[in-house]
Amino acid sequence: MGLKGRRALITGATGGIGRVISQTLAELGADLLLVDRPGSVYAPLIQEIERAWNVGVQTIDCDLEVQGDREDLVESVRRQGGALDVLVNNAAFVGGSDLEGWTTELERQTVETWRRALEVNLTAPFVLSKGLAPLLKQSTCGSIINIGSTYGSYGPDYSLYAGTGMGNPAAYSASKGGLIQLTRWLATTLAPEVRVNTVSPGGVFRNQPEAFVERYKVRTPLARMATEDDFRGAVAYLASDLSLYVTGQDLAVDGGWGIW
């Protein structure tokens, strides 16, 4: 299960799930390339990792909405030399209730916001996977892990959101559904050198309105929302040799949400 001597790149590294992924791969011994938007605060995460585990940590700023930035990221990793064994496409455009054209009725969702979501959630994983594939193929254990969502496979239950001001934008679901299919496409295209899989989280508790949380619990067989820590095992499994014969899969970590 160890990743000592291997190197992993994680996008969206300073976010909630990104931090857990970074910590998990560091604990297994991987050297890290942490990628996030310009202005992101890496220092607390780096200090935490370096105190606990003896691994190398580098950071690269990249606005994944911008094609030029994505190309610069790929070129930067290539210029550094050395292998790349794990690519985690974790960064996501999740918007917010205050973003115009996002969590609102269909008629008011905008093409501009749709495009922003697809650039980060789908186009960026394509660009990075394509550009870094030569490095991953040089590894004897190359693995791409895409972070999807249960909403990439299932439609929204709007009763969860009633009276909360929350919503479920079309662009998020469509981009995550596209990412799951991109995983399957890449799995056949990059085989046998590189394995490609998706981890699809269920809803993560982040102090949402109490009414939403209680409805979500009732809707979920394991009777709770996820925490970031719930994704450690899935990422460790898909990044390591424990999953050497697993590719093209969408591993739902959703408390059983999708079985009803």
KOLMI-796156 format. One record per residue: residue in one letter; x, y, z of N, C-alpha, C in turn. Coordinates in steps of 0.1 Angstrom, whole numbers, plus 5000, padded with zeros to 4 digits. Each point is the difference from the previous one (the first is absolute). Last residue first. Example, Ala and Ser with C-alpha at 12.3 -4.5 7.8 and 13.67 -1.06 7.14 Angstrom:
BEGIN
S512849785071500950115000499250115008;A500349434999499150125000500950125000;
This chain:
BEGIN
W469250354966498550025001499550074987;I504649925008499449875000498550015001;G503550375002499649954987499349874999;W501750215042499150084993499449954987;G503449845034498949924995499050084993;G504150175019499149955011498949924995;D503650194972498850085002499149955011;V504249934966500250005015498950095005;A501249724952499150095007500349995015;L502849894953499949965014499250105008;D500949854947499550115008499749955014;Q503649814958498949995010499650135006;G503749854968498750044993498849995010;T504149705014500050124992498750024994;V503249655033498850085000500150124991;Y503349665016499149944990498750074999;L503450135032500749984987499249944989;S499450175049499050014989500749984986;L502550015042498849915003499050004989;D504150275000500049874993498849915004;S499450545005501049905004499849874991;A497050394999501450054997501049895001;L495449925010500250024986501450054996;Y498849925047499849884992500450024985;A499950375029501249925003499949874992;V496350294998501150054993501349925002;A496149875023499849994986501250054992;G499950065047500249864996499949984986;R499150435019501449965001500349864994;F495750265006500649984987501449955000;D497350145039499449884994500649964986;D501050415026500849885004499449874993;E497850424997501149994991500849875003;T495049985012501150095004501149984990;A494449904995501449965000500850115007;M494849915013500850054989501449965001;R496049695020500850125003500650054987;A497549575006499450105009500850125004;L500349594969500950015012499750115009;P497449934960500049885008500950015012;T497650424977501249934999500049885009;R496650354997500149954987501249914998;V499150235041498949904998500249944986;K503050345011500349885008498949894998;Y499550424979501149924993500249885008;R497150325018499449934988501049914994;E501550275035499149895005499449934989;V502750364988500849895006499149895005;F498050404984500649924989500749885006;A498250315030499049924993500549924989;E502950295025499749885007498949924993;P503550304973498950025008499549875006;Q505149994989498850044992498850025010;N505049895007499150095007498850054992;R502949664983500750125001499150115006;F500449434985499450105010500950125001;V499349694956500950025011499450105009;G498049644961500050135006500950015012;G501449624967498750055003500150145007;P503849804965499550035014498550025000;S503449734966498950095000499450025014;V504749844970499450005013498850105000;T502849734957499350125007499649965014;N504149834962498849975007499450135006;V504249754967499250125002498749975007;R505549804987498649975005499350145002;V504349864967499550095010498649955003;E502749754969501050075008499450085012;P498049724962500149955013500950075010;A496750264978500449875004501049944990;L497750434996501350005006500449865005;T495850074979500950064991501550005006;T496149835023500349924989501150064991;A498650245038500449875005500449914988;L498150434992501450005003500549875004;W495450054994500750024987501549995002;R497349995038499849884993500850004987;T499850405026500749895007500049874992;L497350354985501450024996500949905007;Q495550005013500249944987501450024995;I499050215040499949855002500149934987;L499850474999501349955006500049855002;G496050224986501049994989501349955005;G496750085032499649884991501049994989;K500550375026500449895007499649874993;S498750414982501449995000500549885007;A495450095001500449974986501549985000;S498150155040499749864998500549964986;Y500650455011500749925010499849854996;A497550334977501449994996500849915009;A495450115009500249904990501449984996;P498550155050500250064987500249894989;N497650055049500849894993500150044986;G498950255053499549954987501049904994;M498450335048500949924993499449964986;G497750245035500850094992501149924992;T496449835031501350025005500950104992;G495249804994500150105011501450035005;A499649564972498950095002500250095012;Y502949644980500450145000498950095004;L499649524994501050025010500350155002;S497049834967499450015013501050025011;Y501149924953499850145004499450015014;D503249644976498849995007499750145006;P503249854955499850065013498649975006;G502649664966499450134999499850055014;Y504149664986498650015004499450144999;S504649884989499349884996498550005003;G503250355010500449974986499349874995;Y499550175045499250074990500549994986;T502449825037498849924997499150074990;S505150104996498950035009498949914997;G505750044991498750034994499050045010;I505649964991499050025011498750044994;N504449704980499150124998499050005012;I505149774990498850005008499250124998;I504249694976499350135000498749975008;S505149754996498649995004499450154999;G504749644989499350134997498549985004;C504449725004498749995008499250134999;T504449934981499549865000498749985007;S501950454973499949945013499649854998;Q500150304964501349965004500149935013;K496050194983500349884993501449955004;L498550425016499349895007500349864994;L501650394979500749985012499449885008;P497950144960501349944997500849975013;A495750225003500049854997501349954997;L498550465009500949935010500149854997;G497250314974501450055000500949935009;K495449874997500649994987501550045000;S497450055039500249864997500749984987;L498850445012501149955008500249854998;V496450204977501350074996501249945008;F495649865011500449954987501350054996;P498150165040500449865001500549944987;A498150444998501350005007500549855002;T495750084982501050034990501449995007;L496249925028500149904989501150034990;N498950275040499649875004500249894989;V501050484994500749955012499749855002;E497850234964501450024998500849935012;L495350015001500549904991501550014998;A497750335026500049875007500649894991;R499550434981501050005011500149875007;R496650064968501349994994501150005010;W495650085014500149864995501449984995;T498850435011500349935012500249854996;E498750284966501350055005500449915012;V495749954982501049934992501450045005;T495850035034500650074989501049914993;Q495149975030501449955000500750054987;R495350075011501050115004501449955001;E496249724989499950114991501050115003;L499649615029500649974987500050124991;E499950105052499249924991500649994986;T503550065038498750074997499249924991;T505150025017498949935007498750074999;W503250184969500549875005498949935007;G500350474980499849904990500449865005;E502150385027499050024990499949894990;L501749975052500650014986498850014990;D499749925049500050144995500550024986;S499849575023498650054998499950154996;G504149694985499550045012498650064998;G504449704974499250125000499650035014;V502949654981498849965007499150135002;F504449774972499250125000498749975007;A504849725007498650014994499550145002;A504749635005499450145000498750004993;N502849605002499150035011499350134999;N503249624975499250124995498950025010;V504949745003498650015006499450134995;L504349644986499350134998498650005006;V505049705004498650025003499650144997;D504449854990499449875002498550025002;L504650254977498750035006499249875001;A505750144995498749934997498850075006;G504650264984499649905010498749944996;G501250514986500649864998499549915011;Q499050484990500649965012500749864999;R497450204964501450065002500749955013;R495449874992500949944990501550055002;V496650215024500249865006501049934990;S498650424986500850015012500349875006;E497150034963501450024996500950015012;V495449965008500549884994501550014996;L497850385016500149905011500649884994;D498950344970501250035008500249905011;E496149974975501149964992501350035007;R496150145020500049855000501249954992;D499150465000500549965014500149855000;G498150194962501450035000500649955013;Q495349964995500849904992501550035001;V496350125038500750064989500949904993;E497449915040499050054990500750054987;L502449855039499649894991498950044991;D504150245026498650034999499549904989;C504549975033499349984987498650035001;D505149955029498850074999499549984985;I503249695032499950074987498750065000;T503749745037498750064997500150074986;Q502549565032500250124991498650064997;V502749615035498850084997500450124991;G502049485021500250134994498750064996;V500749675043499850004986500350144994;N499549745048501350044994499949994984;W496150095041500649904991501250064992;A497650245036499549865002500749904991;R500850484999500249965014499749855001;E499350204958501449995003500349965014;I495550094986500649884993501449985004;E497950385017499349885005500649884994;Q501350414982500649985014499449885006;I498250124959501449964998500649975014;L495750184999500049874995501449944999;P499450465012499649915011500049854996;A501350344966500949985011499549905011;Y497950174957500549875001500749975013;V496250344976500950005012500449855002;S498450304954499749895009501050005011;G500150284961499550065012499649905010;P499949854950500950115005499350065013;R498549504990499950144994501050095006;D501449495002498750075003500150144994;V503049495008499550114991498750065004;L504649675017498750065004499650114991;L503349555001499950124993498650065003;L503249615028498850074995500350124992;D502049475018500350144999498950074992;A499249545029500250074987500550145002;G498749655035501450024996500250074987;L496049905028500449884994501450014994;E498050375021500149905010500449864994;A499050364971501350035007500249895011;L496049994976501149964991501350025007;T496250155023500049864999501149954991;Q499450465006500449945012500149854999;S498150244964501550035002500549935012;I495449984993500749924990501550025002;V497350265027500049865004500749914990;R499550464989500949985011500049865005;G496950114966501450004995501049985011;I495450055009500349864996501550004995;G498650435015499749905010500449864996;G502850384976498649995004499749885010;T504250124977499850075013498649995005;A501749814957500649945012499750065013;G498850014949499050045011500549955013;T502349714966499450144997499050035011;I504549664998498650025005499550144996;L504249614989499550134998498650015004;A504449655012498650034997499750144999;R504349595002499650145000498650024995;R503549595024499150044989499750155002;G502749745031500750014988499150044988;K497449785039501450065002500750004987;L495449855014500350084988501450065001;G496949555023500950115001500250074986;M497649585010499250125000500950135000;
